[in-house]
Amino acid sequence: MAAENGVITITDEVPCLVSPARMFRAIFVDNHTLIPQIMPHAVNHVDLHSSDGGVGNVKHVTGVEGASMGDMKLKMDEIDMENLTCKYTVSDCNAYGDMVDFLVSECKFVTNNFHPEGDAKMDEEEIKAGREKAMEIYDFVHAYLANNPDVFANNT
């Protein structure tokens, strides 16, 4: 964990037994259909605010009341289907309470930059707790794809 100008940066490596292309599609491209299906205890629904789900698209996630995930907005800033990379911004997220204004994530599952709300100070335990909530989605998708090898097997 590193901090510069109040922005906290975390780099993570997460092992995966299913193909990167399938995980990328499940988590970043078609999450609006898959996540509510495999995580009904945490996510009620995901509203897609454009037809293609590409750059500039905003997805509004509505969490189950009382679940740790909560509501949030996800805006796709960049997406490269060939290299399986993307950058997105999470805002209006109550997973960190009032301490984070927004989170920008660059994914190859590598870097997360936390932009604190005002003068809020986050310690490593708070960031770890938030990461664990995010990893819950990853773990559910990973398990689902491992047990359903035909889902997203076609990269189109």
VOBA-1610 file (N, C-alpha, C; in pm, whole numbers, padded with zeros to 5 digits, always signed):
BEGIN
Met+00086-00117+00000Met+00000+00000+00000Met+00090+00123+00000Ala+00061+00217-00089Ala+00137+00341-00097Ala+00040+00458-00103Ala+00086+00574-00054Ala+00001+00693-00058Ala+00082+00809-00116Glu+00020+00884-00207Glu+00083+01001-00264Glu-00024+01107-00284Asn-00001+01226-00229Asn-00097+01336-00238Asn-00235+01296-00186Gly-00238+01212-00083Gly-00364+01170-00023Gly-00433+01054-00094Val-00382+01013-00212Val-00441+00902-00287Val-00370+00774-00248Ile-00446+00674-00210Ile-00391+00546-00166Ile-00392+00449-00284Thr-00277+00387-00310Thr-00264+00294-00422Thr-00231+00155-00369Ile-00304+00057-00420Ile-00284-00082-00382Ile-00260-00163-00508Thr-00162-00252-00502Thr-00137-00344-00613Thr-00159-00485-00561Asp-00237-00562-00634Asp-00273-00698-00594Asp-00250-00795-00708Glu-00217-00917-00674Glu-00217-01027-00770Glu-00311-01132-00715Val-00402-01179-00800Val-00501-01276-00757Val-00494-01397-00850Pro-00468-01516-00795Pro-00461-01635-00880Pro-00598-01672-00935Cys-00599-01735-01052Cys-00725-01771-01116Cys-00707-01899-01196Leu-00801-01992-01181Leu-00793-02120-01252Leu-00868-02121-01384Val-00954-02022-01408Val-01026-02015-01536Val-00954-01915-01626Ser-00985-01918-01755Ser-00913-01833-01849Ser-00936-01685-01817Pro-00831-01605-01836Pro-00845-01461-01813Pro-00956-01399-01897Ala-00974-01446-02020Ala-01079-01391-02107Ala-01218-01412-02048Arg-01242-01528-01990Arg-01372-01557-01929Arg-01394-01472-01805Met-01293-01461-01719Met-01306-01379-01599Met-01329-01233-01636Phe-01254-01184-01735Phe-01267-01045-01777Phe-01409-01017-01826Arg-01459-01105-01911Arg-01594-01085-01965Arg-01699-01091-01853Ala-01684-01187-01763Ala-01782-01205-01656Ala-01782-01088-01558Ile-01665-01038-01523Ile-01657-00933-01422Ile-01675-00793-01479Phe-01625-00768-01601Phe-01625-00631-01652Phe-01721-00604-01767Val-01755-00705-01844Val-01841-00681-01961Val-01986-00719-01932Asp-02008-00840-01885Asp-02144-00890-01864Asp-02182-00903-01717Asn-02116-00825-01631Asn-02145-00833-01487Asn-02288-00796-01454His-02350-00713-01536His-02488-00670-01508His-02587-00786-01517Thr-02554-00891-01590Thr-02642-01008-01595Thr-02596-01118-01499Leu-02465-01136-01487Leu-02413-01248-01408Leu-02416-01224-01257Ile-02370-01109-01211Ile-02353-01086-01067Ile-02484-01101-00989Pro-02595-01040-01032Pro-02720-01060-00956Pro-02765-01207-00955Gln-02730-01280-01060Gln-02768-01421-01071Gln-02691-01508-00971Ile-02561-01483-00957Ile-02480-01570-00872Ile-02459-01514-00731Met-02498-01388-00708Met-02484-01327-00576Met-02613-01260-00531Pro-02726-01332-00533Pro-02853-01269-00496Pro-02858-01225-00350His-02771-01279-00268His-02765-01239-00127His-02704-01099-00109Ala-02634-01049-00213Ala-02564-00921-00201Ala-02610-00816-00302Val-02653-00860-00421Val-02688-00766-00528Val-02829-00793-00578Asn-02915-00692-00567Asn-03052-00703-00620Asn-03052-00700-00771His-02992-00594-00828His-02987-00582-00973His-02882-00479-01014Val-02847-00485-01143Val-02754-00390-01201Val-02822-00329-01323Asp-02839-00196-01321Asp-02900-00125-01433Asp-02791-00076-01527Leu-02804-00111-01654Leu-02710-00071-01758Leu-02764+00056-01824His-02684+00163-01825His-02731+00291-01876His-02683+00323-02017Ser-02658+00221-02098Ser-02637+00236-02242Ser-02651+00098-02302Ser-02664+00092-02431Ser-02692-00037-02494Ser-02570-00126-02510Asp-02450-00068-02521Asp-02335-00152-02551Asp-02248-00187-02431Gly-02259-00116-02321Gly-02179-00146-02204Gly-02034-00104-02216Gly-01998-00031-02321Gly-01860+00007-02346Gly-01817+00132-02272Val-01715+00198-02326Val-01657+00318-02266Val-01764+00425-02247Gly-01764+00484-02129Gly-01861+00588-02095Gly-01988+00534-02032Asn-02009+00405-02042Asn-02129+00344-01985Asn-02125+00352-01832Val-02240+00374-01773Val-02253+00373-01628Val-02348+00261-01589Lys-02305+00179-01494Lys-02390+00074-01439Lys-02421+00112-01295His-02548+00104-01258His-02588+00133-01121His-02619+00000-01053Val-02541-00032-00952Val-02557-00156-00877Val-02643-00126-00755Thr-02751-00203-00740Thr-02837-00190-00623Thr-02816-00313-00537Gly-02759-00291-00419Gly-02732-00401-00328Gly-02854-00440-00247Val-02846-00559-00190Val-02950-00607-00100Val-02939-00528+00030Glu-03051-00481+00081Glu-03051-00404+00204Glu-02985-00484+00316Gly-02891-00422+00384Gly-02820-00486+00493Gly-02696-00563+00450Ala-02676-00584+00321Ala-02557-00654+00273Ala-02438-00558+00274Ser-02318-00612+00288Ser-02199-00529+00299Ser-02163-00458+00169Met-02208-00509+00056Met-02173-00452-00074Met-02236-00315-00094Gly-02362-00300-00066Gly-02430-00173-00081Gly-02453-00134-00226Asp-02494-00009-00245Asp-02518+00046-00379Asp-02391+00114-00429Met-02379+00125-00562Met-02265+00195-00621Met-02291+00221-00768Lys-02213+00313-00824Lys-02215+00338-00968Lys-02078+00302-01023Leu-02078+00233-01137Leu-01955+00193-01204Leu-01953+00258-01342Lys-01850+00337-01370Lys-01838+00400-01502Lys-01716+00341-01573Met-01738+00285-01693Met-01629+00228-01770Met-01554+00342-01840Asp-01429+00364-01800Asp-01348+00472-01855Asp-01269+00427-01978Glu-01218+00305-01974Glu-01141+00248-02084Glu-01166+00098-02085Ile-01166+00038-02204Ile-01178-00108-02212Ile-01105-00155-02337Asp-01022-00258-02320Asp-00947-00317-02430Asp-00972-00467-02426Met-01065-00512-02509Met-01105-00653-02509Met-00991-00744-02556Glu-00906-00693-02644Glu-00796-00775-02696Glu-00691-00802-02590Asn-00655-00699-02513Asn-00552-00713-02410Asn-00611-00741-02272Leu-00744-00750-02265Leu-00814-00780-02139Leu-00777-00681-02029Thr-00784-00554-02062Thr-00758-00450-01964Thr-00874-00351-01964Cys-00895-00289-01851Cys-00996-00184-01843Cys-00964-00091-01728Lys-01028+00022-01732Lys-01017+00120-01624Lys-01159+00168-01597Tyr-01200+00165-01471Tyr-01335+00210-01438Tyr-01332+00288-01308Thr-01436+00369-01290Thr-01449+00451-01171Thr-01571+00406-01093Val-01553+00383-00964Val-01662+00348-00873Val-01694+00473-00792Ser-01821+00512-00792Ser-01863+00628-00714Ser-01995+00597-00644Asp-02036+00687-00560Asp-02161+00669-00483Asp-02166+00531-00419Cys-02052+00491-00364Cys-02039+00358-00305Cys-02036+00370-00153Asn-02126+00300-00087Asn-02129+00310+00059Asn-02049+00200+00128Ala-01973+00121+00053Ala-01893+00015+00113Ala-01787+00071+00208Tyr-01739+00193+00182Tyr-01638+00256+00268Tyr-01698+00368+00352Gly-01828+00372+00362Gly-01892+00480+00436Gly-01870+00612+00366Asp-01836+00716+00441Asp-01813+00849+00384Asp-01665+00880+00366Met-01580+00777+00367Met-01436+00803+00364Met-01378+00809+00223Val-01445+00753+00122Val-01390+00751-00013Val-01484+00827-00106Asp-01430+00925-00177Asp-01508+01001-00274Asp-01534+00913-00396Phe-01426+00856-00452Phe-01439+00764-00564Phe-01316+00675-00569Leu-01326+00566-00641Leu-01219+00468-00657Leu-01199+00448-00805Val-01075+00460-00851Val-01043+00433-00991Val-00964+00304-00993Ser-01010+00208-01071Ser-00945+00078-01077Ser-00900+00050-01220Glu-00773+00016-01235Glu-00718-00026-01362Glu-00700-00176-01352Cys-00766-00248-01438Cys-00771-00392-01419Cys-00699-00472-01524Lys-00615-00543-01482Lys-00554-00667-01515Lys-00544-00729-01375Phe-00632-00684-01290Phe-00634-00712-01147Phe-00505-00665-01083Val-00467-00539-01115Val-00339-00490-01069Val-00349-00371-00973Thr-00402-00256-01014Thr-00390-00134-00935Thr-00525-00076-00897Asn-00538-00035-00773Asn-00654+00039-00725Asn-00605+00167-00660Asn-00665+00281-00694Asn-00630+00410-00634Asn-00750+00465-00560Phe-00737+00480-00430Phe-00845+00532-00346Phe-00828+00683-00333His-00933+00757-00361His-00933+00903-00349His-01020+00938-00229Pro-00959+00969-00114Pro-01035+00995+00008Pro-01131+01112-00007Glu-01240+01105+00066Glu-01340+01211+00073Glu-01287+01319+00166Gly-01266+01438+00113Gly-01218+01549+00195Gly-01090+01516+00268Asp-01091+01532+00400Asp-00974+01505+00483Asp-00979+01367+00548Ala-01067+01281+00502Ala-01080+01148+00563Ala-00948+01073+00556Lys-00916+01004+00663Lys-00795+00923+00672Lys-00838+00777+00681Met-00784+00696+00593Met-00816+00553+00594Met-00693+00477+00640Asp-00714+00382+00729Asp-00601+00300+00769Asp-00603+00169+00690Glu-00498+00092+00706Glu-00483-00032+00629Glu-00595-00131+00657Glu-00646-00135+00779Glu-00754-00228+00814Glu-00883-00194+00740Glu-00913-00065+00728Glu-01034-00023+00656Glu-01024-00058+00507Ile-00906-00037+00451Ile-00885-00071+00310Ile-00892-00222+00291Lys-00833-00296+00384Lys-00838-00442+00376Lys-00982-00492+00382Ala-01063-00433+00469Ala-01204-00474+00481Ala-01280-00445+00351Gly-01255-00330+00289Gly-01319-00298+00161Gly-01274-00391+00051Arg-01145-00425+00049Arg-01091-00518-00050Arg-01157-00654-00037Glu-01177-00698+00086Glu-01242-00828+00109Glu-01383-00830+00053Lys-01455-00718+00063Lys-01589-00710+00005Lys-01581-00723-00147Ala-01485-00653-00208Ala-01468-00662-00354Ala-01426-00802-00396Met-01342-00865-00317Met-01295-01000-00351Met-01407-01102-00343Glu-01512-01072-00267Glu-01627-01162-00260Glu-01687-01180-00399Ile-01698-01070-00475Ile-01750-01079-00612Ile-01656-01165-00696Tyr-01527-01136-00688Tyr-01427-01212-00765Tyr-01438-01361-00733Asp-01445-01395-00605Asp-01452-01535-00564Asp-01578-01604-00616Phe-01692-01534-00610Phe-01817-01593-00661Phe-01810-01615-00811Val-01760-01515-00885Val-01749-01529-01030Val-01652-01641-01065His-01539-01644-00997His-01439-01747-01023His-01497-01886-01000Ala-01563-01907-00888Ala-01623-02038-00858Ala-01731-02073-00959Tyr-01814-01976-00995Tyr-01922-02000-01091Tyr-01866-02042-01226Leu-01766-01969-01276Leu-01708-02002-01406Leu-01634-02135-01402Ala-01566-02164-01292Ala-01496-02292-01280Ala-01594-02409-01283Asn-01712-02390-01225Asn-01814-02496-01222Asn-01904-02497-01344Asn-01895-02395-01428Asn-01977-02385-01549Asn-01887-02349-01668Pro-01810-02446-01717Pro-01710-02418-01820Pro-01765-02364-01952Asp-01893-02378-01978Asp-01950-02327-02103Asp-01989-02179-02095Val-02002-02124-01974Val-02042-01984-01959Val-01926-01894-02001Phe-01952-01804-02094Phe-01855-01711-02150Phe-01736-01782-02215Ala-01753-01908-02256Ala-01646-01981-02324Ala-01622-01923-02463Asn-01726-01865-02522Asn-01715-01799-02652Asn-01685-01653-02626Asn-01573-01603-02675Asn-01529-01466-02646Asn-01598-01358-02726Thr-01706-01389-02796Thr-01773-01286-02875Thr-01883-01222-02797
//
